Amino acid sequence: MTHLVFFEKPGCGGNARQRAALEAAGHTLERRNLLTAHWTSESLLAFLAPLPVPDWFNRAAPRVKSGEVQPDALDAEAALALLLQEPLLIRRPLMQRTDNRTRHVGFEAAAVDAWVGLGTKPASTRTLEGCASPTERCASHD
């Protein structure tokens, strides 16, 4: 199938389920740590630029959930500066195909299926993006 570069937060259960879905569909993954990758404005915008600014953010990040960071109130320049300073705020996963270098942000199953194929449709219509339960600690620094 397809080889993907998969930027994730190590230890995140949501990212683990996303990887499992991709691998079950026959894709291979090169896993990278989203939090320690050496992002530049250009490299991050290569993923995010096609999306509206609020969609750049991980809505489960503690500072977003608390209301301290309000993605809807930020322009692109301020949002990018904040994401570069605090990568935990970046919506994940970030994925890139190695064959045609196209990129994808987040893991809404239908969109990922259209992009690279997931083989079989998920049993439910829920997204594979984010944490499965409120007690799963994907967004924190642990």
Backbone as numpy.savetxt, mean C-alpha at the origin, in Angstrom:
# Nx Ny Nz CAx CAy CAz Cx Cy Cz
3.71 -16.30 -13.89 2.88 -15.11 -13.89 3.76 -13.86 -13.89
3.58 -13.00 -12.91 4.26 -11.71 -12.87 5.14 -11.61 -11.63
6.29 -10.95 -11.79 7.15 -10.67 -10.65 6.87 -9.23 -10.21
6.63 -9.06 -8.91 6.29 -7.75 -8.36 7.27 -7.34 -7.27
7.60 -6.06 -7.24 8.27 -5.48 -6.09 7.13 -5.06 -5.16
7.17 -5.52 -3.92 6.08 -5.36 -2.97 6.60 -4.62 -1.75
6.25 -3.33 -1.63 6.65 -2.52 -0.49 5.61 -2.69 0.60
6.06 -3.14 1.77 5.16 -3.48 2.87 5.72 -2.98 4.19
4.87 -3.06 5.22 5.34 -2.85 6.59 5.56 -4.24 7.17
6.81 -4.59 7.47 7.07 -5.91 8.05 6.22 -6.15 9.29
5.66 -7.34 9.38 4.82 -7.69 10.51 3.36 -7.34 10.35
2.99 -6.67 9.30 1.60 -6.27 9.08 0.79 -7.47 8.59
-0.24 -7.84 9.33 -1.09 -8.96 8.94 -1.82 -8.73 7.63
-2.22 -7.49 7.38 -2.88 -7.16 6.12 -1.96 -7.40 4.94
-0.71 -6.94 5.06 0.25 -7.18 3.99 0.52 -8.67 3.81
0.52 -9.44 4.89 0.72 -10.89 4.79 -0.41 -11.54 3.98
-1.64 -11.13 4.23 -2.78 -11.67 3.46 -2.70 -11.26 1.99
-2.26 -10.05 1.74 -2.12 -9.57 0.37 -1.04 -10.36 -0.37
0.10 -10.58 0.29 1.17 -11.40 -0.31 0.66 -12.80 -0.61
-0.08 -13.37 0.33 -0.60 -14.73 0.15 -1.53 -14.80 -1.06
-2.38 -13.80 -1.24 -3.29 -13.78 -2.38 -2.51 -13.69 -3.69
-1.49 -12.85 -3.73 -0.67 -12.72 -4.94 0.09 -14.01 -5.24
0.69 -14.59 -4.22 1.46 -15.82 -4.42 0.55 -16.98 -4.80
-0.66 -17.04 -4.25 -1.61 -18.09 -4.62 -2.01 -17.97 -6.08
-1.96 -16.77 -6.62 -2.29 -16.54 -8.03 -1.08 -16.80 -8.93
0.06 -17.19 -8.33 1.24 -17.54 -9.12 2.26 -16.44 -9.28
2.05 -15.30 -8.66 3.01 -14.20 -8.78 4.17 -14.41 -7.81
5.32 -13.88 -8.18 6.47 -13.90 -7.30 6.69 -12.48 -6.79
7.22 -12.39 -5.56 7.36 -11.08 -4.92 8.78 -10.83 -4.46
9.22 -9.63 -4.66 10.45 -9.12 -4.07 9.99 -8.17 -2.98
10.08 -8.60 -1.74 9.56 -7.83 -0.61 10.56 -6.76 -0.19
10.03 -5.55 0.03 10.85 -4.44 0.51 10.12 -3.74 1.66
10.88 -3.22 2.57 10.34 -2.52 3.72 9.96 -1.09 3.32
8.68 -0.81 3.36 8.16 0.51 3.00 8.71 1.60 3.93
8.93 1.24 5.18 9.32 2.23 6.19 10.78 2.62 6.11
11.63 1.74 5.56 13.07 2.03 5.50 13.58 2.24 4.08
12.69 2.14 3.10 13.11 2.40 1.71 13.57 3.85 1.60
14.50 4.11 0.73 15.05 5.45 0.55 14.20 6.21 -0.46
13.08 6.75 0.01 12.14 7.45 -0.86 12.66 8.84 -1.19
12.44 9.24 -2.43 12.63 10.62 -2.86 11.26 11.10 -3.33
11.14 12.39 -3.54 9.88 12.91 -4.07 9.52 12.20 -5.37
10.50 12.04 -6.24 10.25 11.44 -7.55 9.85 9.96 -7.43
10.57 9.21 -6.59 10.26 7.78 -6.51 8.90 7.53 -5.87
8.52 8.33 -4.88 7.22 8.16 -4.26 6.10 8.64 -5.17
6.31 9.76 -5.84 5.29 10.27 -6.77 5.06 9.33 -7.95
6.07 8.53 -8.29 5.88 7.56 -9.37 4.73 6.61 -9.04
4.52 6.34 -7.77 3.39 5.51 -7.32 2.13 6.35 -7.11
2.27 7.48 -6.44 1.12 8.21 -5.92 0.48 9.22 -6.86
1.25 9.78 -7.77 0.77 10.90 -8.59 -0.58 10.67 -9.28
-0.87 9.46 -9.78 -2.16 9.30 -10.46 -3.38 9.39 -9.53
-3.16 9.29 -8.23 -4.26 9.24 -7.27 -4.56 10.62 -6.68
-5.79 10.82 -6.21 -6.07 12.04 -5.44 -5.24 12.02 -4.15
-4.81 13.18 -3.69 -3.94 13.27 -2.52 -4.48 12.49 -1.31
-5.76 12.56 -0.96 -6.21 11.79 0.21 -5.97 10.28 0.08
-5.93 9.78 -1.14 -5.71 8.34 -1.36 -4.26 7.94 -1.22
-3.38 8.89 -0.96 -1.97 8.60 -0.73 -1.74 8.07 0.69
-2.72 8.25 1.56 -2.52 8.02 2.99 -3.09 6.69 3.47
-2.38 6.11 4.43 -2.81 4.93 5.16 -3.82 5.40 6.20
-5.10 5.13 5.96 -6.17 5.60 6.85 -6.11 4.94 8.22
-5.34 3.84 8.36 -5.20 3.16 9.65 -4.02 3.68 10.47
-3.23 4.60 9.90 -2.09 5.14 10.64 -2.61 5.90 11.87
-1.95 5.74 13.00 -2.44 6.38 14.23 -2.67 7.88 14.12
-1.79 8.61 13.46 -1.95 10.06 13.34 -3.10 10.44 12.42
-3.45 9.57 11.48 -4.61 9.82 10.62 -5.88 9.48 11.39
-5.89 8.32 12.05 -7.07 7.91 12.82 -7.41 8.90 13.93
-6.40 9.49 14.54 -6.64 10.44 15.63 -7.11 11.80 15.13
-6.96 12.05 13.84 -7.33 13.35 13.28 -6.19 14.35 13.28
-5.04 13.96 13.81 -3.88 14.86 13.82 -3.43 15.17 12.39
-3.45 14.16 11.53 -3.16 14.35 10.11 -4.49 14.20 9.37
-4.83 15.20 8.59 -6.09 15.19 7.84 -5.78 15.21 6.34
-5.72 14.03 5.72 -5.34 13.94 4.31 -6.20 14.80 3.38
-7.47 14.96 3.70 -8.36 15.74 2.83 -8.01 17.23 2.83
-7.27 17.68 3.82 -6.96 19.10 3.95 -5.59 19.46 3.38
-4.85 18.47 2.87 -3.47 18.71 2.42 -3.39 18.85 0.90
-2.54 19.78 0.46 -2.25 19.83 -0.97 -1.12 18.83 -1.26
-0.83 18.62 -2.52 0.14 17.60 -2.91 1.52 17.86 -2.32
1.96 19.09 -2.32 3.30 19.41 -1.81 3.41 19.12 -0.32
2.44 19.55 0.46 2.46 19.32 1.91 2.32 17.82 2.21
1.46 17.14 1.47 1.25 15.71 1.68 2.54 14.94 1.39
3.18 15.25 0.29 4.41 14.55 -0.07 5.49 14.77 0.97
5.65 15.99 1.45 6.65 16.26 2.49 6.36 15.45 3.74
5.11 15.35 4.12 4.73 14.59 5.31 4.99 13.10 5.13
4.67 12.56 3.95 4.89 11.14 3.69 6.37 10.79 3.65
7.17 11.67 3.10 8.62 11.42 3.09 9.20 11.47 4.50
8.66 12.32 5.34 9.13 12.45 6.72 8.66 11.26 7.57
7.45 10.76 7.29 6.86 9.71 8.12 6.23 8.63 7.22
7.03 7.68 6.73 6.54 6.67 5.79 5.40 5.79 6.32
5.21 5.74 7.63 4.10 4.97 8.17 2.76 5.51 7.66
2.75 6.76 7.22 1.52 7.38 6.71 1.19 6.97 5.28
2.15 6.35 4.58 1.95 5.98 3.17 0.98 4.80 3.08
0.01 4.92 2.21 -0.91 3.81 1.95 -0.11 2.64 1.41
-0.45 1.45 1.89 0.29 0.27 1.45 -0.64 -0.85 1.05
-0.11 -1.80 0.31 1.25 -1.85 -0.20 1.42 -0.97 -1.43
2.66 -0.67 -1.71 3.04 -0.10 -3.00 3.62 -1.27 -3.79
3.17 -1.43 -5.03 3.62 -2.56 -5.85 4.05 -2.08 -7.22
5.04 -2.74 -7.77 5.51 -2.43 -9.11 5.77 -3.71 -9.87
5.22 -3.79 -11.07 5.54 -4.92 -11.95 6.94 -4.73 -12.49
7.70 -5.81 -12.55 9.05 -5.69 -13.09 9.07 -5.82 -14.61
8.02 -6.39 -15.20 8.01 -6.57 -16.66 7.69 -5.28 -17.42
6.75 -4.48 -16.92 6.39 -3.26 -17.63 6.47 -2.01 -16.76
6.95 -2.19 -15.53 7.20 -1.09 -14.58 5.95 -0.31 -14.18
4.76 -0.86 -14.43 3.56 -0.19 -13.95 3.48 -0.35 -12.45
2.77 0.57 -11.81 2.71 0.61 -10.35 1.26 0.59 -9.87
1.12 0.18 -8.62 -0.21 0.13 -8.01 -0.09 0.46 -6.53
-1.09 1.15 -6.00 -1.12 1.56 -4.60 -2.33 0.93 -3.93
-2.13 0.32 -2.77 -3.24 -0.27 -2.02 -3.61 -1.64 -2.57
-4.61 -2.25 -1.93 -4.97 -3.60 -2.33 -6.47 -3.81 -2.35
-7.15 -3.05 -3.18 -8.57 -3.30 -3.43 -8.58 -4.46 -4.42
-9.16 -5.59 -4.02 -9.00 -6.84 -4.75 -9.38 -6.74 -6.22
-10.47 -6.09 -6.55 -10.89 -6.00 -7.96 -9.87 -5.23 -8.79
-9.33 -4.16 -8.22 -8.34 -3.37 -8.96 -7.04 -4.14 -9.15
-6.61 -4.87 -8.13 -5.39 -5.68 -8.25 -5.62 -6.82 -9.24
-6.81 -7.42 -9.20 -7.14 -8.48 -10.15 -7.08 -7.95 -11.58
-7.59 -6.76 -11.81 -7.55 -6.17 -13.15 -6.12 -5.83 -13.57
-5.29 -5.50 -12.61 -3.91 -5.09 -12.90 -3.00 -6.28 -13.18
-3.00 -7.29 -12.30 -2.09 -8.43 -12.48 -2.79 -9.78 -12.47
-4.04 -9.81 -12.02 -4.78 -11.06 -11.93 -4.58 -11.72 -10.57
-5.68 -12.11 -9.97 -5.62 -12.84 -8.70 -6.12 -14.26 -8.87
-6.37 -14.67 -10.09 -6.79 -16.05 -10.34 -8.24 -16.25 -9.99
-8.51 -16.59 -8.77 -9.88 -16.78 -8.34 -10.34 -15.55 -7.59
-11.62 -15.30 -7.62 -12.17 -14.15 -6.92 -12.17 -14.42 -5.42
-11.88 -13.41 -4.60 -11.93 -13.60 -3.16 -13.32 -14.06 -2.73
-13.37 -14.85 -1.64 -14.62 -15.40 -1.15 -15.60 -14.31 -0.75
-15.10 -13.19 -0.32 -15.99 -12.10 0.04 -15.66 -10.90 -0.83
-16.50 -9.91 -0.76 -16.27 -8.71 -1.55 -15.45 -7.69 -0.78
-15.07 -8.03 0.47 -14.29 -7.07 1.24 -12.92 -6.88 0.60
-12.36 -5.76 0.88 -11.03 -5.47 0.37 -9.98 -6.24 1.17
-8.87 -6.49 0.56 -7.75 -7.09 1.28 -6.81 -5.99 1.77
-7.29 -4.76 1.68 -6.48 -3.63 2.12 -6.70 -3.40 3.60
-5.63 -3.11 4.31 -5.74 -2.78 5.72 -5.81 -3.98 6.63
-6.09 -3.71 7.88 -6.14 -4.74 8.91 -7.47 -5.46 8.88
-7.45 -6.70 9.30 -8.66 -7.52 9.30 -9.56 -7.20 10.48
-8.98 -6.72 11.57 -9.78 -6.45 12.75 -9.23 -5.24 13.47
-10.04 -4.61 14.32 -9.56 -3.44 15.03 -8.40 -3.74 15.97
-8.24 -4.99 16.38 -7.16 -5.32 17.30 -5.85 -5.64 16.60
-5.87 -5.82 15.29 -4.64 -6.09 14.55 -3.83 -4.81 14.49
-2.56 -4.88 14.79 -1.76 -3.68 14.98 -0.88 -3.39 13.76
-1.46 -3.28 12.60 -0.68 -3.05 11.38 -0.09 -1.65 11.31
-0.80 -0.68 11.79 -0.41 0.70 11.55 0.63 1.20 12.54
0.77 0.55 13.66 1.66 1.07 14.69 3.12 0.78 14.37
3.99 1.36 15.15 5.43 1.21 14.92 6.00 -0.08 15.49
5.17 -0.96 16.10 5.72 -2.17 16.72 6.27 -3.15 15.74
